[in-house]
Amino acid sequence: MANEWNIGEKKNKGLKKELEKAIIIGVVTPEQSEEQVKEYLDELEFLAYTAGAIVQKRFTQKLQHPDRRTFVRSGKMKEIEQYVESHEEVSLVIFDDDLTGKQTSIIEEMLKVKIVDRSTLILDIFASRAQTAQAKTQVELAQMQYMLPRLRGLWTHLERQRGGIGMRGPGEKEIETDRRIVR
């Protein structure tokens, strides 16, 4: 799992590595000032660079609370979508706050690029820097613990429960199988 979160450098015909182009998104809430959010985005940009991505643009929006579906409101999401479409080199969108599995899948479907949040980015940096078997195992455990509550949003297309012919009962959902594996 530690190697599956490949954020950052892309191979360019196997010769040299090319940094991914990214945009970052932050939300200004009543609990945070615009200056605080700017500082958080500065830090997020540094984290993105550490992971192997270059930030091309920042988007911020003032909200009372994040949108349940897309984290930012539809108008801002449309603006982000237009930017991503007009800048084909952008392959990564990084949110400053944690996203749910459902939010991630909805936004990925809309923007058609890789979507990560701050925690995923930090875990990816740890995974890329882990040297010893113990460190790699600890990072993989942290990634699995982070992903466990997000599995529900990632497997909505496989929600039906079915049993096979000759089976005893309805079987188990794909998400239940994944949860059992992660645990």
N, C-alpha and C positions, 0 to 999 in steps of 0.2 A: 504494500500500500504506500509506503514511503516514497516510492518512485513514481506513483501514479499522478501526483499533483504537480505536473510539470509546468510550472510558471516560469517565465523568464526567457532564457536563451533558446532560440530556434536554430536548428541546423540549417545551414545554407549550402546544399549540395555536398554535404560532408566535409567541406574544406574549412570553414570557420564558422563561429557562432555569431548570430545576429541577435541583438537585443529586441525583445518584444515591445511594441508600441501600445501604450495603455492610456486610459483616462481614469480619473479618480472622482468619486462622488461623496459629498458630505452633506449632512442635514443640520441646520441651525434650529435648535429647539429652545423653548423658554428657559431650560436649565443651563444652556450654554450660550456664551456670547459669540458674536461673529469672529472676534479675535481668537477665542479658544478653538473654534472650528478651523480657522486658518492654521493655527499651530498644529492641530491634529492632522490636517492635510499635508503640512510640511513634513511631519514625521512619516505619514503614509507614503509620500513620494520617496523619501529616503529608503523606507522598507521595500518599496517596489524596485528601486534601483538595486538594492542589495540582492533581491531575488532575480534580477536580470531583466528588468523592464524599464523603459523610459516613458515618463508621463508626458503626454502631449497637451492635455487640457484638464482643467478642473471644472467641476460643476457643483454648485451649492444651491440649496433651497431652504427658505425659512418655513418651518412647519410647526404646528402645535404638537403633533406626533406623526411618526412615519406612516405611510400608507400600508395597509395590510397586504395588498397584492404586489405592489411594485416598489415599495419603500419610499419613492418620490411620487408626486402627483402626475397625472397623465400628461399635462402640458410640458413639464420638465422632461418626462420620459420621451415624449415626442421630439423634443430638442436634442436629447442625447442620441436618439435613434437616427435623426437626420445627420448628426455629426459623424456617427459611426459609418453610416452609408456613404457619406461624401469623403471619408478618409479611410479607404480600404485597408491601409496599413495597420489600423487599430485592430488588435486581435484580443484585447483584454480590457475588462472594465472592473475596477476595484472599488468596493464600497467601504467607507470608513467604519461602518457599524456592522454587527453580525446580521446576516440574513437567514431566514428560515429556508428549509428545503424547497417549499412551494414558491417562495419569492424568487429563489435562484432559478428554478426551472421556468417560471413565467418570464423573467427578464431575459434568460438565455434564448428562449423561443422568440421573443420580440427583437432582440438585438443581433442574434445569430453570431455571437462571440462568446468567449469564455468569461464567466462571471465569478469573481471571488470576493470574499470579505476580508477584513483585517485579520481575523483569527486564522483563516485558511492561509493567508499570505505568510503570517508568522510561522505557522506550522511547516509550511513549505521551505522557509529559510532554514529552520532547524533540521528538516529532513535532508536538505542539500549539504549541510555542514556536519552532520553526524558522521563520525569516523569509526567508533568502536561498535561491536555487536550490541552491547548494552545500550549505548546511545541510540542506535537505530531502532532497537526494540521499544525503548521509551517513547521515541517520536511516533512510531507506528501505533502504539497504545493510545497516545494523546490524540492522534488523528482519528482513530476508531471511536474514542469516547466523544469526540467533537461531532463525528458523522452520525452516531447512533440516533439522536433525536431528529435528525434531518432526513432520515431514510423515508419517512412517510411522504414527504413532499417530492421525493425523487422517483417513487414507484407508483404514482397515481394511475398510470396506464395499465398496471397489472393488479388491480384491486379485486377482481372477481375471484371468488373461492370456488374451486372445482375438485371433485374427486375423480379418480380414474375408474375405468370399468373394473369391477372386482375388488375395489378398494373399500375399506370400512370408513365411511364418513366423507365429509366434503374436502378433506385435504387441508393444506395450509396456503395462506397467501404468500406471495413472493417477499413481501416486507417481513413477514414472520420468519421466513427462512433466513433472510439477511440479518435480522436481529439476533437470531440464534447463533449464527456464524460469528458475528462481531463479539457477542458476549463470550 
